[in-house]
Amino acid sequence: MTKAESSSHQTTEKVADKAHDAVDSAAEKAARAEERLREATEQGHDVITAVTEYVKENPLTALGLAFAAGTIFSSMTRRR
């Protein structure tokens, strides 16, 4: 192998190593993001289940709260 070929080979190896490191880092970050998304989805599902149970157990209270929230939201967003 000539000196130029050896230098070119070393450069190629360095670039390949850096590319592998970048891919590994991106994969690690994607895995962490996926885990956080799964946890958030699970928490969202838990909240929906809890709200559904509350509404089934307390329908009049839930209706009153929904009406009050709607009234407040409407008054806050009404144009003046």
BADOVEX-98630 format. One record per atom (N, C-alpha, C, O): atom name; x, y, z. Coordinates in Angstrom, 3 decimals, decimal comma. Layout:
N
("CA"; (X; Y; Z))
...
% end
This chain:
80
("N"; (0,850; -1,161; 0,000))
("CA"; (0,000; 0,000; 0,000))
("C"; (0,904; 1,236; 0,000))
("O"; (1,875; 1,307; 0,754))
("N"; (0,576; 2,192; -0,844))
("CA"; (1,384; 3,415; -0,919))
("C"; (1,009; 4,324; 0,234))
("O"; (0,006; 4,119; 0,918))
("N"; (1,842; 5,332; 0,430))
("CA"; (1,603; 6,285; 1,508))
("C"; (0,276; 7,018; 1,298))
("O"; (-0,457; 7,250; 2,260))
("N"; (-0,042; 7,387; 0,048))
("CA"; (-1,290; 8,080; -0,266))
("C"; (-2,487; 7,179; -0,002))
("O"; (-3,507; 7,623; 0,525))
("N"; (-2,351; 5,896; -0,375))
("CA"; (-3,441; 4,951; -0,151))
("C"; (-3,659; 4,727; 1,346))
("O"; (-4,794; 4,623; 1,811))
("N"; (-2,574; 4,655; 2,079))
("CA"; (-2,644; 4,462; 3,529))
("C"; (-3,319; 5,656; 4,197))
("O"; (-4,164; 5,490; 5,077))
("N"; (-2,943; 6,850; 3,773))
("CA"; (-3,535; 8,073; 4,317))
("C"; (-5,020; 8,137; 3,991))
("O"; (-5,829; 8,505; 4,842))
("N"; (-5,383; 7,779; 2,762))
("CA"; (-6,771; 7,778; 2,335))
("C"; (-7,575; 6,758; 3,137))
("O"; (-8,708; 7,024; 3,537))
("N"; (-6,979; 5,594; 3,367))
("CA"; (-7,636; 4,537; 4,134))
("C"; (-7,889; 4,995; 5,576))
("O"; (-8,958; 4,744; 6,132))
("N"; (-6,891; 5,674; 6,181))
("CA"; (-7,036; 6,169; 7,551))
("C"; (-8,144; 7,221; 7,627))
("O"; (-8,944; 7,237; 8,563))
("N"; (-8,172; 8,090; 6,626))
("CA"; (-9,203; 9,126; 6,589))
("C"; (-10,580; 8,492; 6,477))
("O"; (-11,517; 8,904; 7,161))
("N"; (-10,701; 7,498; 5,620))
("CA"; (-11,981; 6,800; 5,443))
("C"; (-12,409; 6,137; 6,749))
("O"; (-13,585; 6,184; 7,112))
("N"; (-11,472; 5,524; 7,450))
("CA"; (-11,790; 4,876; 8,725))
("C"; (-12,240; 5,895; 9,765))
("O"; (-13,178; 5,639; 10,520))
("N"; (-11,571; 7,055; 9,807))
("CA"; (-11,951; 8,095; 10,759))
("C"; (-13,361; 8,595; 10,466))
("O"; (-14,165; 8,768; 11,382))
("N"; (-13,659; 8,825; 9,199))
("CA"; (-14,996; 9,298; 8,812))
("C"; (-16,043; 8,238; 9,151))
("O"; (-17,118; 8,561; 9,657))
("N"; (-15,726; 6,975; 8,872))
("CA"; (-16,655; 5,884; 9,179))
("C"; (-16,900; 5,784; 10,680))
("O"; (-18,033; 5,582; 11,118))
("N"; (-15,833; 5,927; 11,470))
("CA"; (-15,986; 5,879; 12,929))
("C"; (-16,871; 7,012; 13,425))
("O"; (-17,736; 6,800; 14,275))
("N"; (-16,662; 8,200; 12,906))
("CA"; (-17,479; 9,346; 13,314))
("C"; (-18,928; 9,146; 12,894))
("O"; (-19,843; 9,493; 13,642))
("N"; (-19,145; 8,592; 11,706))
("CA"; (-20,504; 8,321; 11,244))
("C"; (-21,180; 7,296; 12,146))
("O"; (-22,351; 7,450; 12,492))
("N"; (-20,456; 6,258; 12,524))
("CA"; (-21,002; 5,238; 13,435))
("C"; (-21,356; 5,865; 14,790))
("O"; (-22,407; 5,572; 15,361))
("N"; (-20,482; 6,718; 15,291))
("CA"; (-20,744; 7,386; 16,567))
("C"; (-22,004; 8,252; 16,475))
("O"; (-22,828; 8,261; 17,390))
("N"; (-22,144; 8,971; 15,371))
("CA"; (-23,316; 9,829; 15,181))
("C"; (-24,591; 8,999; 15,112))
("O"; (-25,604; 9,369; 15,706))
("N"; (-24,551; 7,889; 14,398))
("CA"; (-25,717; 7,015; 14,287))
("C"; (-26,058; 6,414; 15,653))
("O"; (-27,228; 6,358; 16,034))
("N"; (-25,051; 5,972; 16,378))
("CA"; (-25,285; 5,408; 17,713))
("C"; (-25,903; 6,448; 18,644))
("O"; (-26,832; 6,143; 19,391))
("N"; (-25,395; 7,656; 18,597))
("CA"; (-25,922; 8,731; 19,434))
("C"; (-27,372; 9,047; 19,069))
("O"; (-28,216; 9,212; 19,949))
("N"; (-27,655; 9,129; 17,776))
("CA"; (-29,026; 9,415; 17,328))
("C"; (-29,972; 8,290; 17,744))
("O"; (-31,100; 8,555; 18,161))
("N"; (-29,533; 7,057; 17,635))
("CA"; (-30,366; 5,916; 18,020))
("C"; (-30,646; 5,938; 19,522))
("O"; (-31,759; 5,635; 19,951))
("N"; (-29,657; 6,290; 20,306))
("CA"; (-29,831; 6,366; 21,754))
("C"; (-30,842; 7,451; 22,112))
("O"; (-31,721; 7,233; 22,945))
("N"; (-30,718; 8,618; 21,483))
("CA"; (-31,652; 9,720; 21,745))
("C"; (-33,056; 9,349; 21,297))
("O"; (-34,026; 9,671; 21,984))
("N"; (-33,182; 8,683; 20,165))
("CA"; (-34,499; 8,261; 19,676))
("C"; (-35,132; 7,256; 20,627))
("O"; (-36,341; 7,300; 20,857))
("N"; (-34,344; 6,364; 21,175))
("CA"; (-34,863; 5,374; 22,122))
("C"; (-35,382; 6,055; 23,385))
("O"; (-36,435; 5,688; 23,906))
("N"; (-34,636; 7,053; 23,878))
("CA"; (-35,092; 7,791; 25,069))
("C"; (-36,371; 8,559; 24,769))
("O"; (-37,284; 8,591; 25,595))
("N"; (-36,444; 9,180; 23,592))
("CA"; (-37,649; 9,929; 23,215))
("C"; (-38,849; 8,989; 23,089))
("O"; (-39,955; 9,331; 23,508))
("N"; (-38,633; 7,829; 22,524))
("CA"; (-39,711; 6,850; 22,388))
("C"; (-40,221; 6,423; 23,759))
("O"; (-41,429; 6,295; 23,960))
("N"; (-39,323; 6,205; 24,689))
("CA"; (-39,710; 5,800; 26,035))
("C"; (-40,538; 6,890; 26,713))
("O"; (-41,553; 6,602; 27,347))
("N"; (-40,099; 8,147; 26,575))
("CA"; (-40,854; 9,264; 27,162))
("C"; (-42,243; 9,363; 26,536))
("O"; (-43,222; 9,618; 27,237))
("N"; (-42,333; 9,164; 25,233))
("CA"; (-43,622; 9,210; 24,543))
("C"; (-44,530; 8,091; 25,033))
("O"; (-45,721; 8,313; 25,256))
("N"; (-43,988; 6,907; 25,201))
("CA"; (-44,790; 5,783; 25,712))
("C"; (-45,303; 6,081; 27,119))
("O"; (-46,458; 5,791; 27,433))
("N"; (-44,451; 6,657; 27,968))
("CA"; (-44,866; 6,992; 29,331))
("C"; (-45,956; 8,056; 29,319))
("O"; (-46,928; 7,957; 30,068))
("N"; (-45,802; 9,066; 28,479))
("CA"; (-46,806; 10,124; 28,388))
("C"; (-48,134; 9,564; 27,878))
("O"; (-49,198; 9,941; 28,368))
("N"; (-48,072; 8,674; 26,905))
("CA"; (-49,289; 8,057; 26,374))
("C"; (-49,977; 7,234; 27,459))
("O"; (-51,201; 7,256; 27,582))
("N"; (-49,187; 6,512; 28,238))
("CA"; (-49,733; 5,720; 29,328))
("C"; (-50,401; 6,616; 30,365))
("O"; (-51,488; 6,306; 30,854))
("N"; (-49,750; 7,723; 30,697))
("CA"; (-50,316; 8,654; 31,667))
("C"; (-51,601; 9,266; 31,137))
("O"; (-52,565; 9,432; 31,884))
("N"; (-51,622; 9,603; 29,854))
("CA"; (-52,829; 10,150; 29,238))
("C"; (-53,980; 9,157; 29,310))
("O"; (-55,118; 9,525; 29,599))
("N"; (-53,671; 7,902; 29,044))
("CA"; (-54,691; 6,851; 29,118))
("C"; (-55,209; 6,723; 30,550))
("O"; (-56,410; 6,550; 30,761))
("N"; (-54,315; 6,805; 31,533))
("CA"; (-54,718; 6,716; 32,938))
("C"; (-55,645; 7,868; 33,316))
("O"; (-56,623; 7,669; 34,037))
("N"; (-55,341; 9,066; 32,835))
("CA"; (-56,177; 10,235; 33,131))
("C"; (-57,563; 10,061; 32,506))
("O"; (-58,577; 10,331; 33,150))
("N"; (-57,601; 9,614; 31,264))
("CA"; (-58,893; 9,411; 30,594))
("C"; (-59,720; 8,375; 31,347))
("O"; (-60,926; 8,552; 31,522))
("N"; (-59,089; 7,310; 31,786))
("CA"; (-59,795; 6,276; 32,547))
("C"; (-60,342; 6,848; 33,852))
("O"; (-61,487; 6,576; 34,215))
("N"; (-59,539; 7,632; 34,553))
("CA"; (-59,974; 8,224; 35,821))
("C"; (-61,138; 9,191; 35,606))
("O"; (-62,096; 9,181; 36,379))
("N"; (-61,068; 10,019; 34,576))
("CA"; (-62,144; 10,971; 34,288))
("C"; (-63,419; 10,220; 33,918))
("O"; (-64,505; 10,578; 34,376))
("N"; (-63,296; 9,197; 33,104))
("CA"; (-64,466; 8,401; 32,706))
("C"; (-65,134; 7,785; 33,934))
("O"; (-66,358; 7,821; 34,055))
("N"; (-64,350; 7,231; 34,829))
("CA"; (-64,904; 6,644; 36,058))
("C"; (-65,585; 7,704; 36,909))
("O"; (-66,659; 7,459; 37,458))
("N"; (-64,975; 8,881; 37,027))
("CA"; (-65,563; 9,958; 37,823))
("C"; (-66,904; 10,386; 37,246))
("O"; (-67,871; 10,565; 37,986))
("N"; (-66,966; 10,551; 35,926))
("CA"; (-68,209; 10,976; 35,280))
("C"; (-69,305; 9,928; 35,482))
("O"; (-70,461; 10,278; 35,715))
("N"; (-68,945; 8,639; 35,393))
("CA"; (-69,932; 7,576; 35,610))
("C"; (-70,449; 7,586; 37,049))
("O"; (-71,633; 7,342; 37,286))
("N"; (-69,568; 7,867; 38,007))
("CA"; (-69,959; 7,861; 39,415))
("C"; (-70,647; 9,151; 39,838))
("O"; (-71,452; 9,141; 40,769))
("N"; (-70,345; 10,272; 39,165))
("CA"; (-70,876; 11,593; 39,547))
("C"; (-71,365; 12,352; 38,315))
("O"; (-70,786; 13,382; 37,969))
("N"; (-72,402; 11,878; 37,650))
("CA"; (-72,811; 12,512; 36,389))
("C"; (-73,294; 13,955; 36,544))
("O"; (-72,981; 14,795; 35,701))
("N"; (-74,048; 14,259; 37,603))
("CA"; (-74,547; 15,632; 37,766))
("C"; (-73,426; 16,605; 38,105))
("O"; (-73,398; 17,726; 37,598))
("N"; (-72,516; 16,185; 38,948))
("CA"; (-71,362; 17,031; 39,279))
("C"; (-70,520; 17,277; 38,037))
("O"; (-70,084; 18,402; 37,794))
("N"; (-70,289; 16,233; 37,252))
("CA"; (-69,506; 16,375; 36,024))
("C"; (-70,188; 17,326; 35,051))
("O"; (-69,532; 18,145; 34,409))
("N"; (-71,511; 17,212; 34,944))
("CA"; (-72,262; 18,105; 34,055))
("C"; (-72,147; 19,550; 34,522))
("O"; (-71,957; 20,458; 33,713))
("N"; (-72,264; 19,759; 35,835))
("CA"; (-72,122; 21,108; 36,394))
("C"; (-70,727; 21,681; 36,152))
("O"; (-70,582; 22,851; 35,798))
("N"; (-69,710; 20,857; 36,342))
("CA"; (-68,342; 21,316; 36,096))
("C"; (-68,116; 21,650; 34,619))
("O"; (-67,459; 22,637; 34,289))
("N"; (-68,662; 20,822; 33,749))
("CA"; (-68,517; 21,072; 32,311))
("C"; (-69,219; 22,373; 31,926))
("O"; (-68,689; 23,159; 31,141))
("N"; (-70,396; 22,596; 32,473))
("CA"; (-71,127; 23,830; 32,189))
("C"; (-70,351; 25,044; 32,683))
("O"; (-70,223; 26,039; 31,969))
("N"; (-69,829; 24,961; 33,919))
("CA"; (-69,062; 26,078; 34,481))
("C"; (-67,803; 26,344; 33,660))
("O"; (-67,481; 27,498; 33,377))
("N"; (-67,094; 25,291; 33,278))
("CA"; (-65,886; 25,460; 32,469))
("C"; (-66,221; 26,081; 31,114))
("O"; (-65,492; 26,947; 30,629))
("N"; (-67,315; 25,642; 30,508))
("CA"; (-67,735; 26,202; 29,218))
("C"; (-68,100; 27,667; 29,332))
("O"; (-67,766; 28,467; 28,458))
("N"; (-68,788; 28,020; 30,413))
("CA"; (-69,178; 29,415; 30,635))
("C"; (-67,943; 30,297; 30,824))
("O"; (-67,849; 31,382; 30,250))
("N"; (-67,011; 29,822; 31,628))
("CA"; (-65,772; 30,585; 31,862))
("C"; (-64,979; 30,721; 30,576))
("O"; (-64,507; 31,811; 30,251))
("N"; (-64,826; 29,627; 29,838))
("CA"; (-64,082; 29,664; 28,576))
("C"; (-64,738; 30,622; 27,594))
("O"; (-64,058; 31,398; 26,923))
("N"; (-66,072; 30,564; 27,511))
("CA"; (-66,800; 31,432; 26,590))
("C"; (-66,611; 32,906; 26,956))
("O"; (-66,400; 33,745; 26,080))
("N"; (-66,685; 33,216; 28,247))
("CA"; (-66,527; 34,612; 28,657))
("C"; (-65,099; 35,109; 28,441))
("O"; (-64,881; 36,294; 28,191))
("N"; (-64,137; 34,206; 28,539))
("CA"; (-62,742; 34,625; 28,344))
("C"; (-62,417; 34,827; 26,863))
("O"; (-61,567; 35,651; 26,526))
("N"; (-63,071; 34,096; 25,991))
("CA"; (-62,749; 34,182; 24,568))
("C"; (-63,701; 35,078; 23,781))
("O"; (-63,503; 35,302; 22,587))
("N"; (-64,728; 35,587; 24,445))
("CA"; (-65,695; 36,450; 23,774))
("C"; (-65,010; 37,757; 23,357))
("O"; (-64,247; 38,354; 24,117))
("N"; (-65,301; 38,164; 22,162))
("CA"; (-64,721; 39,431; 21,678))
("C"; (-65,423; 40,586; 22,348))
("O"; (-66,623; 40,535; 22,614))
("N"; (-64,675; 41,607; 22,611))
("CA"; (-65,255; 42,788; 23,277))
("C"; (-65,494; 43,876; 22,300))
("O"; (-65,977; 44,946; 22,672))
% end
